[in-house]
Amino acid sequence: MLLVALPGHALTREEAKAIASGESEARIAALNQAVLTADEKTAAFIQAMADDAVKFTADKVFVIKDDKAYDPVSGVEQKLPDDAEDVVNNNMMRGALDAAQAALKLTSKDDAVRAEAARALFKEPDESRLPMVEKALAAEGNPKIKAQLELVRAASLLTSTDKGKRLAAAKDLGESRSPDTKLLLNQRLADETEAEVKAAIVASIASIDGSLVWGDRINAIFSGISLGSVLLLAALGLAITYGLMGVINMAHGELMMIGAYATYVMQGIFQRYFPESAFGWYLVAAIPVAFMASALVGAVLERGVIRFLYGRPLETLLATWGISLMLQQLVRSLFGAQNVGVENPSWMSGGLTLLSNVVLPWNRICIIIFAGLVLLAMGWLIGRTRLGLFVRGVTQNRPIASCMGVNTARIDTYAFALGSGIAGLAGCALSQIGNVGPDLGQSYIVDSFMVVVMGGVGQLAGTVYAAMGLGILNKFIEGWAGAVLAKIAVLVFIIIFIQKRPQGIFAMKGRSAEA
């Protein structure tokens, strides 16, 4: 619906006829002229044109609604002649209609509507709309929308017959630093004949390119940190079960999958039993549920299978691989083989705009923060608590820890459950940025092992460095060579690194390293 508050210049039958029939250029000129002094009837007629609900004869125009014909000026129902023809709108005309509707929205009281209208007009600049743009600029109080309208004015002047106006417009557009402006300038550059204006356009394009390069670098760094935080979450649990306990747990990805499905279940519970206003809190409630669900499965796995296989890594690999297949099939039986949808809460939607080509999604920002909090909590648990002391003691010297009265079997279960619970937290986070399905964990299990091995077995600091380093390296190479070659390059780098430094970034020291 068009929201207009323009001075009341009533639509005339001549205007309606000129907009509905004739050559496209003449129709667009008539449309732009009508928009300058449009009233509600003009807006309604333009909407009908956009909806292909207009017919015409040699001397009359009809708006079709509910299979009835109406006069666009008086609104009175009329008999539709047999020779009435459909109005045909080509792509050029449709673009002009969209721009006209956007122009009519410039007087809306809603900031979002006016901002959307300004963006639409920027993509379809026309010098004939300058009076309306100038009027909207004079009345606009929002600085961001006003800046966008100034760009609309400059873009409209870029096609002016006045060389001075084109020159000033080219310089003004160079300040916008946006890809849309670069596209507009490139289009004008192909048609421009004046050397001075061409030089100004080329200089503006070069200035925009310089800004966009920095935006691309920021995007690559953020994407790398985002990927690194995901790898860190996926590898933290493995740093305990594999790094500290020496268990090659091939079901680690399925523990992440369980955390993701626990999040999906909590979403369903909130949708069904809680008011709509409370839906945004489902993710907060899902965090402990995901942790406990995966930790419980991990504890059962350790008590039922893993405890009989300590010191036999090949057997643990085969056993946990079989368990991973069982867990995948269990999920398929319960939830189906297709991916399930997990929605972002409203506070994780949208993004933070830094530059014209740099928008940092809130869900990624939240996952980076969440990964940092999980890392701090895990570091505190391992380094500052009684449980952490027992885990370190059992890991470093099981017989002596047992002689000191530590129940090593119970500590093994606690440690494995902790690592599994952290995998569940990783699954909870992953549900916010990707698909949730039975194969979710398979995409991260190999990368998780690579992060732990590269960082140094048993070294949490090494896990952090390896995850962030691999994430940023992968994204920078991906921007240069593509996703497939980036993956291959990172894998080759890891192989070479492990060949040169088998202990990882941080090698274990002391007796535990000599054992």
HELIX and SHEET records of a PDB file:
HELIX    1   1 ARG A   13  ALA A   20  1                                   8    
HELIX    2   2 SER A   24  LEU A   36  1                                  13    
HELIX    3   3 GLU A   40  ALA A   50  1                                  11    
HELIX    4   4 ASN A   91  LEU A  104  1                                  14    
HELIX    5   5 LYS A  105  THR A  107  5                                   3    
HELIX    6   6 ASP A  111  LYS A  123  1                                  13    
HELIX    7   7 GLU A  127  ARG A  129  5                                   3    
HELIX    8   8 LEU A  130  ALA A  139  1                                  10    
HELIX    9   9 PRO A  143  LEU A  157  1                                  15    
HELIX   10  10 LYS A  163  LEU A  173  1                                  11    
HELIX   11  11 PRO A  179  ASP A  191  1                                  13    
HELIX   12  12 ALA A  195  LEU A  238  1                                  44    
HELIX   13  13 ALA A  239  LEU A  244  3                                   6    
HELIX   14  14 HIS A  252  TYR A  273  1                                  22    
HELIX   15  15 GLU A  276  TRP A  281  5                                   6    
HELIX   16  16 TYR A  282  GLY A  304  1                                  23    
HELIX   17  17 ILE A  306  PHE A  308  5                                   3    
HELIX   18  18 PRO A  313  PHE A  335  1                                  23    
HELIX   19  19 SER A  346  MET A  348  5                                   3    
HELIX   20  20 TRP A  362  ARG A  384  1                                  23    
HELIX   21  21 ARG A  386  GLN A  396  1                                  11    
HELIX   22  22 ARG A  398  CYS A  403  1                                   6    
HELIX   23  23 THR A  408  LEU A  430  1                                  23    
HELIX   24  24 LEU A  440  SER A  443  5                                   4    
HELIX   25  25 ILE A  445  GLY A  455  1                                  11    
HELIX   26  26 LEU A  460  ALA A  481  1                                  22    
HELIX   27  27 ALA A  483  LYS A  500  1                                  18    
HELIX   28  28 ARG A  511  GLU A  514  1                                   4    
SHEET    1   A 5 GLU A  77  GLN A  78  0                                        
SHEET    2   A 5 LYS A  68  TYR A  70 -1                                        
SHEET    3   A 5 VAL A  61  LYS A  65 -1                                        
SHEET    4   A 5 VAL A  54  PHE A  56 -1                                        
SHEET    5   A 5 GLU A  85  ASP A  86 -1                                        
SHEET    1   B 2 GLY A 351  LEU A 355  0                                        
SHEET    2   B 2 VAL A 358  PRO A 361 -1                                        
END                                                                             
